[in-house]
Amino acid sequence: MTTQNAVISSCPVHRAGSDDLVDLVGPTLYAGDDTYAVWQRMRDHDGLLWHQVDERRGFWSVARFADVDLVLSDYSLFTSERGTLLNLLGTDDPAGGTQLAVTDPPRHTEMQGRLKKALAVKAVERQRDMIRGKVLGLLEPLADGGVFDFAQAMLMLPIAVIGTMMDLPKDDWEWLTRMNIACVAYDDPDFQDPADPSMTLTLAHQELLGYFQDLVRHRRDHLGDDLVSVLISTPFEGRTMSLGEILSNCYSVLLGALVTTPHSPNYMMAQQIGTGVIEEWAAHPEVGPTAVEEALRLASPVHHFLRYATKDVEVAGTKIAAGDPVVAWLGAANRDEREFPDASKFDLRRKPNRHLAFGAGPHYCIGHSVARVTLRVLFEELFQRYENFSPAGTPERLISNFACGYKRVPITASVRTRPGA
């Protein structure tokens, strides 16, 4: 099939000429910190690694920054339209060509035009007061001094912000969050369908698309300035988008917010309490912009994106055949010492910091400005109003090979006697 420098297979897992066994597809690897060591070995390997999943499916892995950047940026060599996630490996994504995430330019460029403008930083900055209000409401329980599950609050933050921007009924927010988590962590028992865990992803997709179908049908007769209305009224290829295109992109916008926003603050409370980083950030609020980027880099909220080679190509001295799947590991790239000196260190003032937490190229996260403004407001309010952060239990990660984050981070904190001091 292709020239292989090494082999990793999933069942049983074997790497040619080595005893270090690893399964890159199963979600259990990502439930702990072992991932970092695996990614280091992948970066250090001379060439790319081939991962054999079963008798008919496998993929190449890219883990170095330059290689991941190339695979995500050059859509002429690596297409998104066959699917972008490992759970669809071996089958073509039915949303290909209709959803932004699985549509290549030039259709992608035209499809995202009005939505990209609505989510540009100037438009988001006008929503800063709304965002601040949502943040303060979610952080309020910290003030009582008891145990506070920071992760649960942060998992609700994206829907509080993007749900407002999409004009989604507040009574639906908790359910929408749970359904979206089920889409990216369908192997996690806390989010599986109790009647049939194996159908969790399918049922969550059906529920969400059905929800948006009802919403869009109603919103078409009640257009406003919300993001759903933007999608409904977007001109595309000489027409407005079809119902299927609108539904698919409503789902994508909501899912993107949930995946990108909560996991860097959860990372901070799960891994940086006691290191001195939080105290230094609080004492020097002017580092906020660079510190937020560093939190995004080290948290790397998305583990992977999948692409398919459009033609024979060579990456890192490895020949990849046209049609071969290639998985880009974002978290591995964001800790590459070739790009980030002292890459495992949290540097509050790191510059430059061209991390890949939001991807790269034409599929760079369309909601990155929403996430960045939200995170800057969050950390500003969190560190101005609270101090003495302490763990109050063991953090628990989401069980997912896609979303890199936490589902529980119990902490305690106290109110600053002099806010901002």
C-alpha positions in Angstrom: 0.0 0.0 0.0 2.6 2.6 1.1 6.2 2.8 2.2 6.2 2.3 5.9 9.0 3.4 8.2 7.4 1.7 11.2 4.1 0.1 12.2 1.7 0.5 15.1 -1.3 -1.6 15.1 -4.3 -1.6 17.4 -5.3 -5.2 18.1 -2.9 -6.3 19.3 -0.8 -3.1 19.1 2.7 -3.5 17.9 5.4 -1.2 16.8 7.9 -2.8 14.5 11.2 -3.4 16.3 10.0 -2.1 19.6 8.2 -3.1 22.7 6.4 0.2 23.4 2.8 -0.7 22.6 0.2 1.9 22.1 -3.3 2.2 20.7 -3.8 5.7 19.2 -7.5 5.1 18.4 -9.0 3.8 21.6 -9.9 6.6 24.1 -8.2 5.2 27.2 -4.7 6.5 26.2 -6.1 10.0 26.5 -7.6 9.6 29.9 -4.2 10.3 31.6 -0.9 12.0 31.0 0.8 9.1 29.1 -0.2 10.8 25.8 2.7 13.3 26.2 5.3 10.5 26.2 3.7 8.8 23.3 3.7 12.0 21.3 7.4 12.6 22.2 8.3 9.2 20.8 6.3 10.0 17.6 8.1 13.4 17.2 11.5 11.7 17.7 10.9 9.0 15.2 12.8 9.4 11.9 9.8 9.7 9.5 6.1 9.1 9.9 4.5 6.2 11.7 1.8 4.0 10.2 -1.0 2.8 12.6 -2.8 -0.3 11.5 -6.3 -0.3 13.1 -7.6 -3.5 11.6 -7.3 -5.6 8.5 -8.6 -2.9 6.2 -8.0 0.4 7.9 -4.9 2.3 9.0 -3.5 5.8 8.9 -0.3 7.8 9.0 0.5 10.0 12.0 2.1 13.4 11.9 3.3 14.8 15.2 5.9 17.5 14.5 4.8 21.1 14.3 5.9 21.7 10.7 4.3 18.5 9.4 1.0 19.1 11.2 1.0 22.7 9.9 1.5 21.4 6.4 -1.2 18.7 6.5 -3.8 21.1 8.0 -2.9 24.0 5.7 -2.4 22.6 2.2 -5.9 21.5 1.1 -4.5 20.8 -2.4 -2.5 17.9 -0.9 -4.7 16.9 2.0 -8.5 17.1 1.8 -11.0 17.5 4.6 -14.0 16.5 2.5 -13.8 12.7 3.2 -13.9 13.3 7.0 -11.9 14.9 9.7 -12.3 12.6 12.7 -11.0 9.1 13.4 -14.4 7.7 14.2 -15.2 7.9 10.5 -11.9 6.3 9.3 -12.7 4.1 6.4 -16.0 5.7 5.5 -16.7 9.1 3.8 -18.3 11.7 6.0 -21.9 12.2 4.8 -21.5 16.0 5.6 -18.6 16.3 3.2 -19.2 19.3 1.0 -22.1 20.7 3.1 -20.5 21.4 6.5 -17.7 23.9 6.8 -15.4 21.5 8.7 -15.6 19.0 5.8 -15.6 21.3 2.8 -12.5 22.5 1.0 -12.0 25.9 -0.7 -13.3 27.5 -2.8 -16.7 26.3 -1.6 -15.6 26.5 2.0 -14.5 30.2 1.5 -17.9 31.2 0.1 -19.9 29.2 2.6 -18.2 30.7 5.6 -18.2 34.4 4.4 -21.0 36.0 6.4 -20.6 33.7 9.4 -16.9 34.6 9.6 -17.7 38.3 9.5 -20.3 37.8 12.3 -17.6 36.1 14.4 -14.8 38.5 13.7 -13.0 40.0 16.7 -14.7 43.5 16.3 -18.1 41.9 16.3 -17.2 39.7 19.3 -15.8 42.6 21.3 -19.2 44.2 21.1 -20.5 41.2 23.1 -17.8 41.6 25.8 -20.3 42.8 28.5 -22.7 39.9 27.7 -19.7 37.5 28.0 -18.6 39.0 31.3 -22.1 38.5 32.7 -22.1 34.8 31.8 -18.7 34.3 33.3 -19.6 36.0 36.6 -22.7 33.9 36.9 -20.8 30.7 36.4 -18.1 31.7 38.9 -20.4 32.9 41.6 -20.6 29.6 43.5 -16.8 29.8 44.1 -17.5 32.6 46.6 -19.1 30.4 49.2 -15.7 28.7 49.9 -17.0 25.1 49.4 -16.0 22.5 46.9 -16.7 23.8 43.4 -16.5 21.6 40.3 -14.7 24.0 38.0 -14.9 21.7 35.0 -18.7 21.5 35.2 -19.0 25.3 35.2 -16.5 25.6 32.3 -18.4 23.0 30.2 -21.4 25.3 30.5 -19.5 28.4 29.5 -19.5 27.8 25.7 -23.3 27.3 25.5 -23.9 30.4 27.7 -21.9 32.5 25.2 -22.6 30.9 21.8 -26.1 29.9 22.8 -26.8 33.6 23.4 -25.2 34.5 20.1 -27.3 31.8 18.3 -30.4 32.9 20.3 -31.0 29.4 21.7 -33.5 29.0 24.5 -31.8 29.0 27.9 -33.9 26.1 29.1 -32.2 24.0 26.4 -28.6 24.9 27.2 -27.9 22.0 29.7 -29.3 19.4 27.3 -27.5 20.8 24.3 -24.2 20.7 26.2 -24.7 17.1 27.2 -25.6 16.1 23.7 -22.6 17.8 22.3 -20.3 16.2 24.8 -21.8 12.8 23.8 -20.8 13.5 20.2 -17.1 13.9 21.1 -16.9 11.6 24.2 -19.3 8.8 23.3 -16.9 6.3 24.9 -17.2 8.1 28.3 -19.7 6.2 30.5 -20.9 9.5 32.0 -22.2 10.6 28.6 -23.3 7.4 27.0 -26.9 6.6 26.2 -28.0 4.4 29.1 -30.3 2.3 26.9 -27.7 1.5 24.3 -24.2 2.9 24.9 -23.0 1.7 21.4 -25.6 4.0 19.8 -24.6 7.1 21.8 -23.0 9.0 18.9 -25.7 8.2 16.4 -28.5 9.1 18.8 -26.8 12.3 19.8 -26.4 13.4 16.2 -30.1 12.6 15.5 -31.3 14.5 18.6 -29.2 17.6 17.7 -30.1 17.7 14.0 -33.8 17.2 14.9 -33.5 20.0 17.4 -31.9 22.4 14.9 -34.4 21.4 12.2 -37.3 22.5 14.3 -35.4 25.7 15.3 -34.5 26.6 11.8 -38.0 26.1 10.5 -39.3 28.6 13.1 -36.4 31.0 12.8 -36.9 31.3 9.0 -40.1 33.2 9.8 -38.5 35.2 12.6 -35.1 36.2 11.3 -32.9 38.3 13.6 -29.3 39.2 14.0 -28.3 35.9 15.6 -25.9 33.3 14.1 -28.7 30.9 13.1 -30.3 33.7 11.1 -26.9 34.5 9.5 -26.7 30.9 8.3 -30.3 30.9 7.0 -29.8 34.1 5.0 -26.2 33.5 3.7 -26.0 33.6 -0.1 -24.2 30.6 -1.4 -23.5 29.6 -5.0 -26.3 31.9 -6.2 -28.9 30.6 -3.6 -29.4 30.4 0.1 -28.1 27.4 1.9 -30.2 24.2 1.9 -31.8 23.0 5.1 -29.2 20.3 5.4 -26.4 22.7 5.0 -27.9 25.0 7.6 -28.4 22.2 10.1 -25.0 20.8 9.6 -23.3 24.1 10.2 -25.5 25.0 13.3 -24.3 21.7 14.8 -20.7 22.5 13.8 -20.7 26.0 15.3 -22.1 24.7 18.6 -19.7 21.8 18.7 -16.7 23.9 17.9 -17.5 26.3 20.8 -17.8 23.4 23.2 -14.6 21.8 22.1 -12.4 24.9 22.1 -13.5 27.1 25.0 -13.7 25.1 28.3 -10.5 23.0 28.2 -7.7 25.5 28.7 -9.2 26.9 32.0 -9.9 23.4 33.1 -6.3 22.5 32.3 -5.1 25.4 34.4 -7.0 24.3 37.5 -6.2 20.6 37.0 -2.5 21.0 36.3 -1.2 24.4 37.3 -2.4 24.8 40.8 0.6 24.8 43.1 3.1 25.6 40.4 3.1 29.3 41.0 1.9 30.1 37.5 -1.6 31.1 38.6 -0.3 33.4 41.3 2.1 35.1 38.9 -0.6 35.6 36.3 -2.9 37.1 39.0 -0.1 39.4 40.1 0.6 40.6 36.5 -2.8 40.9 34.7 -1.0 42.6 31.8 0.2 39.1 30.7 -3.4 38.1 30.0 -3.2 38.0 26.2 0.0 35.9 26.0 -1.0 33.7 29.0 -4.3 32.8 27.4 -2.4 31.7 24.2 0.0 29.6 26.4 -2.9 27.9 28.1 -4.4 27.1 24.7 -1.1 25.7 23.5 -0.5 23.4 26.5 -4.1 22.4 26.8 -4.5 21.7 23.1 -8.3 21.1 23.3 -8.4 18.9 20.2 -6.3 15.8 20.0 -6.4 15.2 16.3 -7.8 16.1 12.8 -7.9 13.6 10.0 -7.1 14.4 6.3 -6.7 12.3 3.1 -3.9 12.7 0.7 -5.2 13.9 -2.7 -2.0 12.8 -4.6 1.2 11.0 -3.9 3.3 13.2 -1.6 6.3 13.0 0.7 6.2 14.2 4.3 9.1 13.9 6.7 10.9 11.7 4.2 7.9 9.3 4.1 6.0 8.5 0.9 2.3 8.8 1.3 0.1 7.5 -1.5 -2.9 9.3 -2.9 -6.0 8.3 -0.8 -4.1 7.5 2.3 -5.5 8.8 5.6 -3.2 11.1 7.6 -3.9 12.1 11.2 -2.5 15.3 12.5 -1.9 15.3 16.3 -2.3 18.9 17.4 -1.3 18.3 21.0 2.0 16.7 19.9 2.7 19.6 17.5 2.1 22.2 20.3 4.8 20.6 22.4 7.4 20.3 19.7 10.7 21.7 20.9 11.6 22.6 17.3 8.9 25.3 17.4 8.6 26.0 21.1 11.8 26.3 23.2 11.3 24.6 26.6 8.0 23.4 25.2 6.7 21.7 28.4 7.1 24.9 30.4 4.2 27.3 30.9 5.6 30.6 29.9 3.2 33.4 30.7 5.0 35.8 28.3 5.9 33.4 25.5 6.4 35.2 22.1 6.1 34.1 19.4 3.5 31.5 20.1 2.0 30.2 16.8 0.3 27.3 18.4 -2.2 25.0 16.5 -4.9 24.8 19.2 -7.3 26.3 16.7 -5.9 24.3 13.7 -4.3 26.0 10.7 -5.0 26.9 7.1 -8.5 27.4 5.7 -10.1 25.4 8.5 -8.6 27.5 11.2 -11.4 27.6 13.9 -14.0 30.1 12.7 -15.0 30.9 16.3 -11.4 31.5 17.6 -12.3 35.2 18.4 -15.2 34.1 20.5 -13.0 31.7 22.4 -10.2 34.1 22.9 -12.4 37.0 24.1 -14.3 34.6 26.4 -11.1 33.2 27.9 -9.5 36.6 28.4 -12.6 37.8 30.3 -12.8 34.6 32.2 -9.2 34.7 33.5 -9.5 38.4 34.2 -12.5 38.0 36.4 -11.3 34.7 38.0 -8.0 36.1 39.1 -9.3 39.5 40.1 -12.0 38.1 42.3 -10.6 34.9 43.7 -7.4 33.5 45.2 -6.0 30.6 47.2 -7.0 28.0 44.6 -6.6 24.5 45.9 -7.5 21.0 44.6 -10.4 19.4 46.4 -10.3 16.0 44.7 -8.8 14.2 41.8 -9.5 15.7 38.3 -11.1 13.4 35.8 -10.5 13.7 32.1 -13.1 13.2 29.4 -12.7 9.7 27.8 -12.2 10.8 24.2 -9.7 10.4 21.4 -10.8 13.8 20.0 -11.6 16.3 22.8 -8.7 16.8 25.2 -10.2 18.1 28.4 -11.7 17.4 31.9 -15.2 16.6 33.0 -14.5 17.1 36.7 -12.0 19.4 38.4 -13.0 19.9 42.1 -11.4 23.0 43.7 -11.8 25.5 46.5 -10.9 29.1 46.5 -11.5 32.2 48.5 -12.7 35.7 47.6 -10.0 38.3 47.4 -10.3 40.7 50.3 -9.3 43.4 47.9 -10.5 42.6 44.4 -7.8 42.9 41.8 -5.1 43.2 44.5 
